[in-house]
Amino acid sequence: MKFVVQPAPVVSIPVAGGDGHFPVRRIYCVGRNYAAHVREMGMDPDREPPFFFAKPTDAIVVSPASLPAQIAYPPATREYHFEIELVAAIGTAGRNIPVERANDHIWGYAVGLDMTRRDLQITARNKGRPWEPGKSFDQSAPISLLHPASSTGHPAGGEIWLKVDGRDRQRSDLDSLIWSVPEIVSNLSTYVELQSGDLIFTGTPEGVGPVERGETMHGGIAGLTDIEVRVV
C-alpha cells in the first residue's frame, strides 16, 4: 500500500515484566466517578448513569519503571490539573456486555493520569460546549506499565494515591468508585463496540489540583507499577 503522507506510528504500552507491548486503539474516559471528587467540582454525586469523553491515542506518554517520564506544560492554560486514575485495557471485543461478563473482556490494568486544562474545561462546561480543548490535547494521558489481569486479578478495592514533589494530593480507595469497572465496561459497550486495544480511564478521586513546570507527580494503585511524571 502506498501512503501519500507518512502514517503515524502504532501507539503501545509496555507490559510489566518485559513481556511485549499492548497496542492502543482508542482512549475512553469516565467523568465524575468518585463522590468526593464530584462534590469538589461543585456537582451532585447522585448515582446518575456514567458519561464518557475521549482522548486521542497519541496523548499516551509511557512512564517507565526506572525514571520519570517528561511532559510539557501545555499552551493556552493557567490551570493545568492532575487526575490519578485506574486504567482498564480491553483485550476481547464486545457489544452490550453483561456486567457479570465484563471482566472477561479486560486484558489488564495500569495507572493513568487524566491531565486537564481545567480553565478551558470549566469554560466549555459552563457554555454547554464539548470538553475537548480541556481534555484532549498532546501528552494528556500519561500511563504506567500495563499489568495483565491474569497476574493481578480484577481490582475492586485498593489504595489509589498521588503526590506532587513528595506532598500528598490525592488519596482514596478503588472501592469508592460510584460505578465499578465492570459496570463501566458494560455501560460503555451499549454505546460503542469495544475492541482489543481500547483503554478506559475509570475516574479520579478527590484532591485534584494544579501542577507547575518543574514539579514531579508520583502516583500509584495497590498491586500496579507506580507512575512518575515531571512537567517541563
C-alpha positions, 0 to 999 in steps of 0.5 A: 500500500502506498501512503501519500503522507507518512502514517503515524506510528502504532501507539503501545504500552509496555507490559510489566515484566518485559513481556511485549507491548499492548497496542492502543486503539482508542482512549475512553474516559469516565467523568465524575466517578468518585463522590468526593471528587464530584462534590469538589467540582461543585456537582451532585454525586447522585448515582446518575448513569456514567458519561464518557469523553475521549482522548486521542491515542497519541496523548499516551506518554509511557512512564517507565519503571526506572525514571520519570517520564517528561511532559510539557506544560501545555499552551493556552492554560493557567490551570493545568490539573492532575487526575490519578486514575485506574486504567482498564485495557480491553483485550476481547471485543464486545457489544452490550456486555453483561456486567457479570461478563465484563471482566472477561473482556479486560486484558489488564490494568495500569495507572493513568493520569487524566491531565486537564486544562481545567480553565478551558474545561470549566469554560466549555462546561459552563457554555454547554460546549464539548470538553475537548480543548480541556481534555484532549490535547498532546501528552494528556494521558500519561500511563504506567506499565500495563499489568495483565489481569491474569497476574493481578486479578480484577481490582475492586478495592485498593489504595489509589494515591498521588503526590506532587514533589513528595506532598500528598494530593490525592488519596482514596480507595478503588472501592469508592468508585460510584460505578465499578469497572465492570459496570463501566465496561458494560455501560460503555459497550451499549454505546460503542463496540469495544475492541482489543486495544481500547483503554478506559480511564475509570475516574479520579478521586478527590484532591485534584489540583494544579501542577507547575513546570518543574514539579514531579507527580508520583502516583500509584494503585495497590498491586500496579507499577507506580507512575512518575511524571515531571512537567517541563 
